[in-house]
Amino acid sequence: MKLLLKSTAAAATLAMLATPTQAACWNQATFEAAQVRELETMLMVGAMRCMQDSANFSGDYNAFVRNNSEALKGAGETLRSHFASEFGPEGRQAYHNFVSGEADRFMGGAARLSCQDLGTIARMAANAGSTPALVRFATAAEVRPAAPAKLCREEASSVMIAARR
């Protein structure tokens, strides 16, 4: 009986300490917002990393942000809302951890792209102009958000079908 109580207490503690990587699956709109956020983060970190490089693309990154500001803002709002509903009072911190984790991954070279490659992506994405266009661009560029961004099964099927078109 003591073992059962200890196991139950441990499980309850783990549930309370759940991190975003243990979150439930995401709907399509939230997953797409995460794709847009991932693209933005990849380019932002790349622009900072490449400032001293001959392929400095900070001007192209700034154009990307300026031209897509409404879509980027909308993606952020969607993600903040998701984390707030998923984690309640801890939602703000969960969102912060998600965004910081993305930046940390790219600072560690997760993209494995050269400054020239990142500059090309920034120039191409600068004229996307809308959330659906940025999502199409991110999907074509194989920009996938890291955990916990995982589509629910039924949502994944429709995304896969749409990606084939």
LINNORGI-V414030 format. One record per backbone hydrogen bond with DSSP energy under -1.0 kcal/mol. CO is the residue of the C=O (numbers start at 1). NH is the residue of the N-H. E is the energy in kcal/mol with one decimal. If there is no record, write none. Layout:
co=[CO:CO]
nh=[NH:NH]
e=[E:E]
//
This chain:
co=[1:2:3:4:5:6:7:8:9:10:11:12:13:15:19:20:26:27:28:29:30:31:32:33:34:35:36:37:38:39:40:41:42:43:44:45:46:50:53:57:58:59:60:61:62:63:64:68:69:70:71:72:73:74:75:76:77:78:79:80:81:82:83:84:87:88:90:91:92:93:94:95:96:97:98:99:100:101:102:103:104:105:106:114:115:116:117:118:119:120:121:122:125:130:131:132:133:134:135:136:137:138:139:146:148:150:152:153:154:155:156:157:158:159:160]
nh=[5:6:7:8:9:10:11:12:13:14:15:16:17:18:22:23:152:31:32:33:34:35:36:37:38:39:40:41:42:43:44:45:46:47:48:49:50:53:56:61:62:63:64:65:66:67:68:72:73:74:75:76:77:78:79:80:81:82:83:84:85:86:87:88:90:91:94:95:96:97:98:99:100:101:102:103:104:105:106:107:108:110:109:118:119:120:121:122:123:124:125:126:128:134:135:136:137:138:139:140:141:143:142:149:150:26:156:157:158:159:160:161:162:163:164]
e=[-2.4:-2.7:-2.7:-2.5:-2.6:-2.5:-2.5:-2.4:-2.4:-2.5:-2.3:-2.0:-1.6:-1.2:-2.3:-1.8:-1.8:-2.4:-2.7:-2.0:-2.1:-2.0:-2.3:-2.5:-2.6:-2.4:-2.4:-2.6:-2.8:-2.2:-2.7:-2.8:-2.0:-2.7:-2.0:-2.7:-2.3:-1.5:-1.2:-2.5:-2.6:-1.9:-2.2:-2.4:-2.7:-3.0:-1.4:-2.8:-2.6:-2.5:-2.2:-2.1:-2.3:-2.4:-2.3:-2.7:-2.4:-2.2:-2.7:-2.3:-2.4:-2.4:-2.7:-1.6:-2.0:-2.4:-2.4:-2.6:-2.3:-2.8:-2.2:-2.6:-2.9:-2.4:-1.9:-2.2:-2.7:-2.2:-2.1:-2.6:-1.5:-1.9:-1.7:-2.6:-2.3:-2.0:-2.2:-2.6:-2.5:-2.4:-2.9:-1.4:-1.9:-2.4:-2.7:-2.4:-2.4:-3.0:-2.7:-2.6:-2.2:-3.2:-1.4:-2.0:-1.3:-3.6:-2.7:-1.6:-1.0:-1.9:-2.5:-2.0:-2.3:-2.4:-1.1]
//
